[in-house]
Amino acid sequence: MNDRPFLDQAPDAPELTDYDRGHVQTYLRLLDAADEGADWREVVRIVFGLDPDIDHTERARTLYDSHLARARWISAQGYQGLV
């Protein structure tokens, strides 16, 4: 689990943010888990430290979906801001 706090929704800015830079490892873990076909609930437990059955399933799903979408955007185009 990352020591930095997570927003309920990842940024949707057209450029990398400080939040993105602080969560690169999280984004990589999400991409790896998605590539492996991992269940989103298990990913939320491991990566975000939340139990989707206790911590509001809708909130947990939004957290997962938005961060995975951001990770995919970074891997497709936003990575240029990292180099």
N, C-alpha and C positions, 0 to 999 in steps of 0.2 A: 504494500500500500504506500502511496505517495504521502510525504509529510505536509505537502501543501494542500490547503483546503480546495474542494471542488465546488464549482458553481453548479447549480441544478441544470443549467444549460450552457454548453460550450459557446464561446464567442462565434459570431457570424460576420466578422469583419472581413473586408477584402484583402487584408494584410495580416501577417502574424502579429499577435499581441504578446505582451509580457506573460499573460496567462498561458498562452500556447507554448512559449519557450520554457516555462516552468513545468509543463506537463508533457514534454516530448516523450518521456519514457512511458507514460500512461497511454499516449496515442499509439506507440509501437506495440505495447501489450494488447491493446484492443484490436489492432490490425492482425496480429498473430493469432489471437483467439478466433477472430472472424474467419481467417483463412483455414483454421483447423475445424471450423464448424461447431465451436463451443456454444453451449446454451447461454443465452444472454443473462439468465438469472445467476448462473455460476460465475460468470465474468463479473457481474456487479458485486457479488460476494467477495471475490478475490481482489479485484482491481480497486474498487471503490470502498470496500469494507462495509457494505450495506447488506442487510437481509431484505430482499424484495418482498418477502411475505410479511415482514414487520414494518419496514420503512416505506410504506405506501407504494404499492406495485406501480402505480402510474408515474409517480415521481422517479422511481428507480428506472423505469423504462425510458422516460424522457432523458434522464441523465446518461444512460447507455447510448441511446439513439443519437443524441446530439453530439456526444463526444466521439462516437464512431464516425459520424458524418464529417466532423471536423478533421479527424485523423485521415480520412480518405481524401478530403480536400487538400490537406497538407502534403500527402504523399503524391498527389497528382499535380499540384501547382504551387502550393504555399511553401514547399521545401526550399525554394530559391531564397527565401528570407533567412534560412538557417545557415547557408554557406557564405 
